[in-house]
Amino acid sequence: MGYKAYLEERNPKIELYSVLVKEGLRSAVAEDNGSLNETQKVFVKAAIRSVDQISEASPQPSVDQAQLQVQAIIRQLKTDLGAVGPAVRSWARSSNTYSHRS
């Protein structure tokens, strides 16, 4: 019984961290395609910090709550970067509508 209780307590934490890494951190990092200006890089870093703060919350959110929070963070990041989705991003790059600041 002790091992079963251990697994039941541990699994939600693993699921939570999996959501944060796979859906949060990977998605945020993927937005930096190497052509972001400094302001856009700040947005990516802020999104990463926001995802990290979810893991530090006490009490920690459920997996479903964390997933909703991560989705909102990534959605806001895409908005901040000036893109709604891949089709818009492709069009924007080909049209040179991104402003590149050094």
VOPAGU-2260 file (C-alpha; in pm, 1 decimal, decimal comma):
REM VOPAGU-2260
SITE   aa  ch    i         X         Y         Z
SITE  MET   A    0       0,0       0,0       0,0
SITE  GLY   A    1     285,6     243,3      72,0
SITE  TYR   A    2     419,6     230,6    -285,0
SITE  LYS   A    3      73,0     280,2    -434,1
SITE  ALA   A    4      18,5     588,7    -218,8
SITE  TYR   A    5     360,2     717,5    -321,5
SITE  LEU   A    6     276,2     678,2    -692,0
SITE  GLU   A    7     -65,8     838,3    -649,5
SITE  GLU   A    8      95,1    1140,3    -485,3
SITE  ARG   A    9     381,8    1163,5    -733,9
SITE  ASN   A   10     193,2    1121,6   -1064,3
SITE  PRO   A   11       1,2    1453,7   -1054,9
SITE  LYS   A   12     330,6    1638,1    -997,2
SITE  ILE   A   13     489,7    1462,1   -1293,5
SITE  GLU   A   14     187,0    1542,0   -1510,1
SITE  LEU   A   15     201,1    1906,3   -1398,7
SITE  TYR   A   16     570,2    1940,6   -1483,6
SITE  SER   A   17     513,6    1763,6   -1813,7
SITE  VAL   A   18     247,3    2020,3   -1911,0
SITE  LEU   A   19     469,7    2307,9   -1803,2
SITE  VAL   A   20     767,4    2182,6   -2003,4
SITE  LYS   A   21     598,7    2041,5   -2312,9
SITE  GLU   A   22     319,4    2292,0   -2361,1
SITE  GLY   A   23     473,8    2592,1   -2189,5
SITE  LEU   A   24     849,5    2610,7   -2211,3
SITE  ARG   A   25     889,2    2430,6   -2543,6
SITE  SER   A   26     618,4    2643,0   -2703,7
SITE  ALA   A   27     772,0    2966,5   -2576,6
SITE  VAL   A   28    1122,9    2871,9   -2685,5
SITE  ALA   A   29     992,4    2761,7   -3027,5
SITE  GLU   A   30     868,3    3116,3   -3089,1
SITE  ASP   A   31    1229,8    3235,0   -3097,4
SITE  ASN   A   32    1317,5    3136,4   -3452,5
SITE  GLY   A   33    1642,4    3332,6   -3451,5
SITE  SER   A   34    1501,0    3645,2   -3611,7
SITE  LEU   A   35    1340,3    3809,6   -3308,4
SITE  ASN   A   36    1435,2    4162,7   -3217,1
SITE  GLU   A   37    1530,5    4253,0   -2859,0
SITE  THR   A   38    1175,7    4351,9   -2761,0
SITE  GLN   A   39    1039,2    4022,1   -2892,0
SITE  LYS   A   40    1309,2    3830,8   -2700,9
SITE  VAL   A   41    1193,6    4005,9   -2383,4
SITE  PHE   A   42     840,2    3878,3   -2450,8
SITE  VAL   A   43     970,3    3519,9   -2486,3
SITE  LYS   A   44    1169,3    3547,6   -2162,2
SITE  ALA   A   45     865,0    3688,6   -1982,0
SITE  ALA   A   46     651,7    3397,3   -2103,8
SITE  ILE   A   47     913,3    3150,5   -1979,3
SITE  ARG   A   48     918,8    3323,4   -1639,1
SITE  SER   A   49     538,0    3311,7   -1624,3
SITE  VAL   A   50     536,2    2937,5   -1692,3
SITE  ASP   A   51     806,5    2889,6   -1429,5
SITE  GLN   A   52     598,9    3080,3   -1174,6
SITE  ILE   A   53     318,2    2828,2   -1218,2
SITE  SER   A   54     550,4    2556,2   -1088,9
SITE  GLU   A   55     638,2    2769,2    -786,4
SITE  ALA   A   56     278,0    2842,2    -687,4
SITE  SER   A   57     164,6    2719,2    -350,5
SITE  PRO   A   58     -55,3    2529,7    -357,7
SITE  GLN   A   59      30,8    2403,0    -700,5
SITE  PRO   A   60    -250,1    2412,4    -955,7
SITE  SER   A   61    -411,5    2102,1   -1092,9
SITE  VAL   A   62    -293,7    1979,1   -1431,5
SITE  ASP   A   63    -609,0    2120,0   -1593,6
SITE  GLN   A   64    -562,4    2459,6   -1428,8
SITE  ALA   A   65    -195,9    2470,0   -1529,5
SITE  GLN   A   66    -283,9    2375,8   -1886,1
SITE  LEU   A   67    -530,6    2665,9   -1906,8
SITE  GLN   A   68    -273,1    2905,2   -1761,0
SITE  VAL   A   69      -3,7    2787,1   -2003,0
SITE  GLN   A   70    -237,9    2821,0   -2300,4
SITE  ALA   A   71    -318,6    3178,8   -2195,3
SITE  ILE   A   72      53,0    3260,8   -2159,1
SITE  ILE   A   73     139,6    3120,6   -2502,7
SITE  ARG   A   74    -160,0    3290,7   -2661,8
SITE  GLN   A   75     -48,9    3622,9   -2510,4
SITE  LEU   A   76     308,0    3561,3   -2627,5
SITE  LYS   A   77     189,7    3507,1   -2983,5
SITE  THR   A   78     -14,9    3826,1   -2962,1
SITE  ASP   A   79     281,1    4017,2   -2820,3
SITE  LEU   A   80     503,8    3888,6   -3099,0
SITE  GLY   A   81     252,8    4017,6   -3350,4
SITE  ALA   A   82     133,8    3681,7   -3475,1
SITE  VAL   A   83    -190,0    3495,4   -3421,3
SITE  GLY   A   84     -82,8    3168,1   -3578,6
SITE  PRO   A   85     161,6    3004,3   -3820,9
SITE  ALA   A   86     -22,3    3123,7   -4133,6
SITE  VAL   A   87     -11,9    3484,1   -4018,9
SITE  ARG   A   88     349,5    3450,7   -3912,2
SITE  SER   A   89     452,4    3311,5   -4252,0
SITE  TRP   A   90     267,8    3588,0   -4431,9
SITE  ALA   A   91     417,6    3852,6   -4205,1
SITE  ARG   A   92     773,0    3729,4   -4264,6
SITE  SER   A   93     728,1    3713,8   -4640,3
SITE  SER   A   94     577,4    4063,1   -4637,6
SITE  ASN   A   95     854,7    4204,8   -4418,9
SITE  THR   A   96     603,3    4339,8   -4171,0
SITE  TYR   A   97     809,6    4255,9   -3863,6
SITE  SER   A   98    1015,5    4546,8   -3741,3
SITE  HIS   A   99    1372,4    4438,0   -3674,3
SITE  ARG   A  100    1546,2    4652,9   -3415,7
SITE  SER   A  101    1902,5    4605,2   -3306,1
